[in-house]
Amino acid sequence: MASSEEDGGGNGAVEEKENGKKKKKLGVLATTWLIFYNVAMTAGWLVLGIAMVRFYIQKGTHRGLFRSVQKTLKFFQTFALLEVIHCAVGIVRTSVLVTGVQVSSRIFMVWFIAHSIKQIQNEESVILFLVVWTVTEITRYSFYTFNLLNHLPYFIKWARYNFFIVLYPAGVAGELLTIYAALPYVKKTGMFSLRLPNKYNVSFDYYYFLIIVMFSYVPLFPQLYFHMLRQRRRVLHGEVIVEKDD
Ligand SMILES: CCCCCCCCCCCCC/C=C/C(=O)SCCNC(=O)CCNC(=O)[C@H](O)C(C)(C)COP(=O)(O)OP(=O)(O)OC[C@H]1O[C@@H](n2cnc3c(N)ncnc32)[C@H](O)[C@@H]1OP(=O)(O)O
């Protein structure tokens, strides 16, 4: 197996040619940071998962669940903004655009929907996306951690590239139903909206913005889903994917 190393552009990664294919090999600093990041995120989502199960066992209802776990959720989901930076600086081989859409839609759900509109926090759809995100993230971050440590159990790899087939549509359903449930409150309160006349001479209606966000799932979600299906074929079935540069 012939291999040669070249400079990877000062981001802690070097490019290694293996069987004629370029593969990025991470430097020690980048690997150490990513291991720390992924361990912290696995732990964070595990704490969240355990807290949700404990809450449900103790109270026997989902009412109040979001409120009880929201601090942990907000912290770890917001921390995931670093993922966009990882892609941008090149220590992670993923599209900034794909990761950006994924992370921003989650941040939006957490801060601009669930946090801001208290009346919808007890909706079943909130619990649906919370459970789906939690299972997804525990699997995803533990996959990255074990992968970086070069000790990846097959069931984690299998779970990473199979669970999403069901979890992704389920998560999207939870998110869309939650935004839909928020619409009447947004319309009634006029929250985050700017009406004319005002000194900036601009108007913004959060209600219609939310409707546009809901419609934007139609073109965007399939792209994320097909991206994951391609990753699945590449990782589980060894298919060579021709990658486009960002
Ligand atoms: C202002 C408002 C905006 C609103 C916009 C609305 C529109 C939104 C439309 C869509 C909404 C989607 C909503 C999402 C809901 C859910 O999440 S539901 C739950 C189910 N979800 C999932 O299963 C997906 C979870 N997310 C992801 O997997 C990622 O975010 C991703 C970007 C989609 C994954 O892509 P990618 O990273 O390319 O896949 P991988 O195969 O995992 O990784 C590729 C390579 O990169 C390495 N890598 C990636 N991250 C890390 C890391 N943290 N640490 C170390 N390494 C990492 C990975 O190992 C791979 O490396 P190689 O094997 O060497 O290629």
The ligand as a Gaussian input file, in Angstrom:
#p B3LYP/6-31G(d) Opt

LIG

0 1
 C      -32.746000      30.094000      10.327000
 C      -33.557000      28.888000      10.348000
 C      -33.073000      27.812000       9.425000
 C      -34.034000      26.711000       9.318000
 C      -33.751000      25.801000       8.179000
 C      -34.784000      24.789000       8.058000
 C      -34.518000      23.736000       7.046000
 C      -34.103000      22.438000       7.644000
 C      -34.292000      21.303000       6.789000
 C      -33.744000      20.012000       7.366000
 C      -33.962000      19.804000       8.775000
 C      -33.330000      18.587000       9.351000
 C      -33.769000      18.428000      10.725000
 C      -32.994000      17.412000      11.438000
 C      -33.534000      16.599000      12.267000
 C      -32.768000      15.578000      12.906000
 O      -31.612000      15.628000      13.192000
 S      -33.639000      14.230000      13.220000
 C      -32.484000      13.075000      13.879000
 C      -31.808000      12.231000      12.841000
 N      -30.715000      12.949000      12.282000
 C      -29.615000      12.369000      11.794000
 O      -29.464000      11.163000      11.800000
 C      -28.585000      13.261000      11.219000
 C      -27.722000      13.761000      12.246000
 N      -26.791000      14.690000      11.684000
 C      -25.702000      14.348000      11.059000
 O      -25.377000      13.194000      10.927000
 C      -24.795000      15.425000      10.552000
 O      -25.177000      16.620000      11.061000
 C      -24.628000      15.473000       9.045000
 C      -23.940000      16.747000       8.638000
 C      -25.972000      15.351000       8.317000
 C      -23.731000      14.251000       8.762000
 O      -22.974000      14.325000       7.689000
 P      -21.440000      13.898000       7.710000
 O      -20.734000      14.540000       8.848000
 O      -20.944000      14.145000       6.338000
 O      -21.496000      12.351000       7.935000
 P      -20.520000      11.386000       8.634000
 O      -20.502000      10.150000       7.807000
 O      -20.959000      11.203000      10.033000
 O      -19.082000      12.074000       8.657000
 C      -18.265000      12.328000       7.484000
 C      -16.786000      12.350000       7.867000
 O      -16.529000      13.377000       8.820000
 C      -16.068000      12.814000      10.031000
 N      -16.663000      13.550000      11.132000
 C      -17.799000      14.242000      11.096000
 N      -18.041000      14.797000      12.287000
 C      -17.012000      14.454000      13.075000
 C      -16.698000      14.693000      14.445000
 N      -17.511000      15.412000      15.226000
 N      -15.568000      14.170000      14.926000
 C      -14.744000      13.419000      14.159000
 N      -14.991000      13.134000      12.864000
 C      -16.113000      13.642000      12.347000
 C      -16.538000      11.381000       9.987000
 O      -15.794000      10.527000      10.801000
 C      -16.366000      11.064000       8.532000
 O      -14.985000      10.867000       8.274000
 P      -14.444000       9.889000       7.131000
 O      -14.918000       8.523000       7.495000
 O      -12.956000      10.017000       7.173000
 O      -15.029000      10.372000       5.840000

